[in-house]
Each structure stands twice: as C-alpha cells, then as structure tokens.
Amino acid sequence: MTSVERTVWTTLTDAQLVAQCEVDTYRASGPGGQHRNKTSSAVRLRHLPSGLMVIAEESRSQHENKAKALRRLRRAFQLDWRDPVPVELRSAEALANHVDLQAAKQIHNALHLSAKNVHFWPLVGLVLDLMDSCDARVSEVAECLGISTGNLIDLLQTDDKVWQQANGLRVRHGQKPLRST
C-alpha cells in the first residue's frame, strides 16, 4: 500500500468518501423470501485510492446497505491499513495525548471498550500500527500504551477480526500467534 496516512480517509464525510469509491449495486443471492431478488439493493464499495473493498447486502434497502458498507469501509481502514509509528512516538509519555488513546483510557490506566464504542475502531488502528512498528511484541506495545499486556490482549480479543489481524502481524514479524484466553 502507498504511504498515505489513514486519517486522510477516516476524517472524510460520507459523501466525500463515496466520491472516492466505485459503487456497484446488484441483486443479492441467498435466502430472504419472495422480495429478496426483486431489487438491486446490495452495495459494493471499492475505495479506489486504497484498493479496499466492502459489501453490504443484508437489508432490502439500498440506502441501509450503503450506510453499512460505509461503516465497514471505515472499519477496514483501521483493520487493514497500517501507518508506521515513529520511534520517538513509541512511549507512554509521547502517546499520552494521542486523541484515540485519550478517549479510550479508563480511570486505572486500562482500556476497556466495546466494539460498538465510537472510539474502539480508531484505537484498534493505533494499536495495530504500534504492533506493526514494534515487530508485534505485545509487551513493547503495552508499554507504549501505558497498559498491562493482559489489558492489551483483552482489547485485541474484543473482536475476532482484530484478533486475526494482530496474529497476522505477529506471524509476519516472525512471532508466534497469540493464544486465546
């Protein structure tokens, strides 16, 4: 992937983001009764600058599917797009004022967020960026975030796709995959 920072795309409005996408609508296949295949309500977004593609076809409403696809594209930016973290920013002191981390930290220097929390996916992007920049060493990433390794692993296990990405980074950097607790 190119060297464009993820925030270039994650801060765009929905309309600006759609303008960067190739939008396909089609008839979804599969179960759903007699109304399922009467309209082209499924939506596929191909984000041309990044090459990411997402689909949404659960609803019979094209508008609902487009909104879901946009949310999935924003999530895909956090999961699939890595921004290197410079060495000088890899410390708890340097990251203390990082907007994504500050919004997620709890009282006891711990991160406990649901995947539904608006701050969850930007935090995941930061954590995965740190993992990639720190050769996927969990203890080093936890130290950079100012949290325990257990808290970091709990955060990574919040969502299956986050866990898969973290383990993919570990394997890519020559580490063993993390085991589920």
N, C-alpha and C positions, 0 to 999 in steps of 0.2 A: 504494500500500500504506500501511497505517497506521504509526504511529510506535512500534510495539512492537520492542524490541531482539531480535535474532536469538537471543541466548543464553537468552532466556526459553524457547525451544523446544528448542534444541540440548542443553540440560542436563537435559531430562526423561528419565525412564526410558522404555523401550519401551512399557510398559503405560500410562504417563501420556500418551505421545504418541498411542498408538492411541485412547485415550479422547477425544482431541480430533478424531479423524478419523471420517469416514463411510467404512465399509469395505464394499466390494462384492466378491463372488466371482462368477465366471462361467466358462463353458467357453471356453477359448481356441480360436481357429481356426488353421488352418495345418497344416503337415506335422507328423508326430510319430508316425505309425503308428496301430495299432488302439486304443491306450489313451488317446490324446490327448483325445478329446472325451467320455469316459465319466464324468469327474468335473468338478466346478466348482472347479478348482484355481487358476485365475488370480485375482490380487488387485489391486484398485484402491483406493488410499487417497486420499481428499480431505481435506486438512487444512483444516478449516473456518475457523479464525481467520486463516490466511494466504491461503487460496484456492489453494494449491499442490496439484497432483495428480500422482501417480506410479502406475505399474503394474509388475507383475512376473508373467510368465506362462511363463517358461522351463521350470520344473520341473513334474512331475506331482504334487508335494507342495504342498498349500496352505500348510503351515507354512513350508516353504522359501521359497515365493513371498512370504509375508507378511514374513519376515525380510529378504528382498531389497528389498521395497518400502519397508520402514522405513529401510534403509541409503540407498536412493535419495532418500527424503524428507529425510533429514539432509543429504545432499549438495546437494539442491535448495535447502535453506535457505542454504547457503554460496554457491551459484551465483546464485540469483535474488533474494535478499533483501538489500538494502543498508542498512547502518547508517552514518549520517554520522559522520565522524571530525572532532571539533572542531579548530579551528586550533591550539590550544595543545598538542594531542597529535600534530601532524604534524611530528615531528622524530625523528632517530635517538636522541637522548637520552631523549625522552619515551616512545618505543616500546621502548627497550632492555629493559625489564622486562615487556613485554606477554607473557603466557603463551603465546600461539600463535606468536609470533615467537621467543621464547627457546628453545622446544622444537625449533625448526626450524633455527636458525643453526648453521653448522659452525664449525670452527676458524678459518678465514680470512675471517670475516665474509661468508660466502656461503650461499645457500640451495640445497641440492641434495636434493630429496625425491622419492621415488616416489609416485605416486597411491595406492599401497597402504599407505603410511605413515600411521599413525593421526593424525599432526599435519598431514598435507597439506591436507585439506579445511578445517579451521579457519584455516590460514594463507591459503588461497585466499580465504576470506571476508574476512579482514583486508586482503589486497592489493586485492581488488576494491572494498572500501569506500574504501580510500585513493585508488584510481583515480577513483572517483566523486566523492570530496571534493576532489581536486586537478585537476578538469577533464580527467582521463585523460592528463595529461602524464607520460610514462614517467620522464623524468629527475627530476622532482619526487618521484614515488612512490619511486623507487630511493633518492633522498637521504633520504627519511623513514625508509626501512627500513635505511639504512646499508649498502647493497649497490650493486653496479655496475648500470648499465642493461642490460648484457649478461646478467647473472645474473637480473635481473627478467624479461627476455624469455624466457630459457631456462625459468624457472619457469612462465611463462604458457603456454609451448608443451608442457609436460608432458602436458596433457590437452586434447583437441580442444574440449571444452565450455568449458573455462576460456579458451582462446584466442578462441572465438566470443564469450563474454561480454565479455572485455577489448576486443575490437574493436567490439562493440556499444556499450560505454561510450564509446569513442573517437569513434564516429560521432555518438552522442547529444550529446557535448560539442563537436562541430564539428572534430574532429581526423580526420586520415586514418587508415584502418585500418593496423595493423602488417603488415609482410610477413613471411612465414615464412622462416626461415633453413635 
